[in-house]
Amino acid sequence: MRVVERFSMVSTDTALALSWLIYYNRVSVLRSLNSYSPIL
């Protein structure tokens, strides 16, 4: 059971990290687009 619990915890941690990275990338892209919008 402990091994399964550890595996589930690691999988949830990796999923959270991936979602956070995707969110951070979206925010950075939106900021870059907003900064370049006046030039366009």
CORGIKA-V384904 format. One record per residue. N is the residue number from 1. OMEGA is omega in degrees with one decimal (none if undefined). Layout:
N OMEGA
N OMEGA
//
This chain:
1 -177.8
2 -179.9
3 179.2
4 179.8
5 178.9
6 -179.6
7 -179.9
8 179.1
9 -179.9
10 -179.1
11 179.1
12 178.4
13 179.4
14 179.7
15 179.0
16 -180.0
17 -179.7
18 179.8
19 179.3
20 179.0
21 179.3
22 179.4
23 179.8
24 178.9
25 179.2
26 -178.9
27 -179.5
28 179.6
29 179.5
30 179.0
31 -179.9
32 179.7
33 179.5
34 -179.1
35 -179.3
36 -177.0
37 180.0
38 -179.2
39 179.5
40 none
//
